[in-house]
Amino acid sequence: MAETRIAPTALAVQSKDQMPTINLDIHYDPSADVLYCSLGPPQEAVGEEVNEGVVVRRNPNTNAVVGVTVVNFSRRFVAQPQNVVSVSLGTPIESLV
């Protein structure tokens, strides 16, 4: 089965001084049941598994979050049938900006 690409969207994160915009690029690979989310353009990253099957990818120079990978995504969705999948990133929102 082919990878599904979801159109990039903008994620607005409110800060005290401004509302920065982060491009969020989402890919889903149904054959592997993996959801890939990238913040901004592709870049070098180091992954850290913060919860079982949830990898936060960080820029090795700045430690900023540049992406998230969720393994067994559809199983998580079935387990949470309210059409929302909650995944803890184990990181404060401030580190995303």
TASULCOR-V340025 format. One record per run of one state. SS is the DSSP state (H for helix, E for strand, L for the rest). FROM is the first residue (numbers start at 1). LEN is the number of residues. If there is no record, write none. Layout:
<<SS;FROM;LEN> <SS;FROM;LEN>>
//
This chain:
<<L;1;2> <E;3;12> <L;15;4> <E;19;11> <L;30;4> <E;34;6> <L;40;6> <E;46;6> <L;52;2> <E;54;5> <L;59;6> <E;65;7> <L;72;1> <H;73;7> <L;80;13> <H;93;4> <L;97;1>>
//
